[in-house]
């Protein structure tokens, strides 16, 4: 067994693709039936599909799932994402574990794996 792709449930995939493409830098590989958005990030495939995130939490640690993104230069990546209008929502207990959400409330963490 192996992972195929990761599905992220969002209210409007066509609207959400703007965040994933222009803020996070994911590559759009296909828009299927004007409803499903296929993305690639590194070697990972994602599918934005219609749905609801019923567990809206105020903190990363209270969510059901978190996507952890690695960077070799945390400060540089942080500044780049801020310039793309990303709003960080704090940390996961350490200044080297920055947290944020997509517009639908799905949680992300940005870390340099050498220091997290």
C-alpha positions as CSV (number, residue, x, y, z in Angstrom):
1,X,0.0,0.0,0.0
2,X,1.0,3.6,-0.6
3,X,-0.5,7.0,-0.5
4,X,-2.2,8.1,-3.7
5,X,-3.2,11.7,-3.2
6,X,-4.4,13.9,-0.4
7,X,-7.9,15.3,-0.5
8,X,-8.6,18.7,1.0
9,X,-12.3,19.6,1.5
10,X,-13.0,23.3,0.7
11,X,-16.2,25.2,0.2
12,X,-15.3,26.3,-3.3
13,X,-12.4,24.5,-5.0
14,X,-12.1,27.1,-7.8
15,X,-11.9,29.9,-5.3
16,X,-9.5,28.0,-3.0
17,X,-7.1,27.2,-5.8
18,X,-6.1,30.9,-5.7
19,X,-4.7,30.5,-2.2
20,X,-3.0,27.2,-3.0
21,X,-1.5,28.4,-6.2
22,X,-0.7,32.1,-5.5
23,X,0.1,32.1,-1.8
24,X,1.6,28.6,-1.2
25,X,3.0,28.0,-4.7
26,X,1.2,24.7,-5.5
27,X,1.1,23.8,-9.2
28,X,-2.4,23.3,-10.8
29,X,-2.3,20.2,-12.9
30,X,-6.0,19.8,-13.8
31,X,-9.4,21.3,-13.2
32,X,-11.8,18.4,-13.5
33,X,-15.4,19.1,-14.5
34,X,-15.1,22.7,-13.4
35,X,-15.5,21.3,-9.8
36,X,-12.3,19.5,-8.7
37,X,-8.9,21.1,-8.6
38,X,-5.8,18.8,-8.9
39,X,-2.6,20.3,-7.5
40,X,1.0,19.2,-7.2
41,X,3.5,20.3,-4.5
42,X,6.8,18.6,-4.8
43,X,6.1,14.9,-5.3
44,X,2.7,15.1,-3.6
45,X,-0.6,15.3,-5.3
46,X,-3.6,17.1,-3.8
47,X,-7.2,17.3,-4.7
48,X,-9.3,20.3,-3.7
49,X,-12.9,19.0,-3.6
50,X,-16.2,20.5,-2.5
51,X,-17.0,19.9,1.2
52,X,-17.1,21.5,4.6
53,X,-14.6,21.7,7.4
54,X,-17.0,21.4,10.3
55,X,-14.2,21.5,12.9
56,X,-13.2,25.1,12.9
57,X,-10.6,25.6,15.6
58,X,-8.7,28.6,16.9
59,X,-5.5,26.7,17.4
60,X,-3.4,24.3,15.4
61,X,-3.3,21.8,18.3
62,X,-7.1,21.5,18.4
63,X,-7.5,20.5,14.8
64,X,-8.0,17.0,13.5
65,X,-5.3,17.3,10.8
66,X,-2.4,19.5,10.0
67,X,-0.3,19.8,6.9
68,X,3.4,20.4,7.7
69,X,5.5,22.2,5.2
70,X,9.3,22.1,5.4
71,X,11.6,24.9,4.5
72,X,15.4,25.3,4.8
73,X,15.1,29.0,5.6
74,X,12.2,29.7,7.9
75,X,12.6,33.5,8.1
76,X,13.0,33.9,4.4
77,X,10.0,31.7,3.6
78,X,7.9,33.5,6.3
79,X,8.7,36.9,4.7
80,X,7.9,35.6,1.2
81,X,4.5,34.2,2.4
82,X,3.8,37.5,4.3
83,X,4.4,39.4,1.0
84,X,1.7,37.1,-0.6
85,X,-0.7,38.2,2.2
86,X,-0.6,35.0,4.2
87,X,-1.7,35.6,7.8
88,X,0.1,33.5,10.4
89,X,-2.0,32.5,13.4
90,X,0.8,31.9,15.9
91,X,3.0,29.0,16.7
92,X,2.7,25.4,17.8
93,X,4.5,26.0,21.1
94,X,7.8,27.2,19.5
95,X,8.8,30.2,17.5
96,X,10.2,27.7,14.9
97,X,6.8,26.2,14.3
98,X,4.6,28.8,12.6
99,X,0.9,28.0,12.0
100,X,-1.7,29.3,9.6
101,X,-4.9,28.2,7.9
102,X,-6.3,28.2,4.4
103,X,-9.4,30.2,3.8
104,X,-11.5,27.2,4.8
105,X,-9.8,26.7,8.1
106,X,-7.6,23.8,7.2
107,X,-4.4,24.1,9.3
108,X,-0.8,24.2,8.2
109,X,2.5,24.4,10.0
110,X,5.7,25.8,8.5
111,X,9.0,24.6,10.0
112,X,12.6,24.0,9.3
113,X,12.9,20.3,10.1
114,X,16.5,20.8,11.4
115,X,15.2,23.1,14.3
116,X,11.6,21.9,15.0
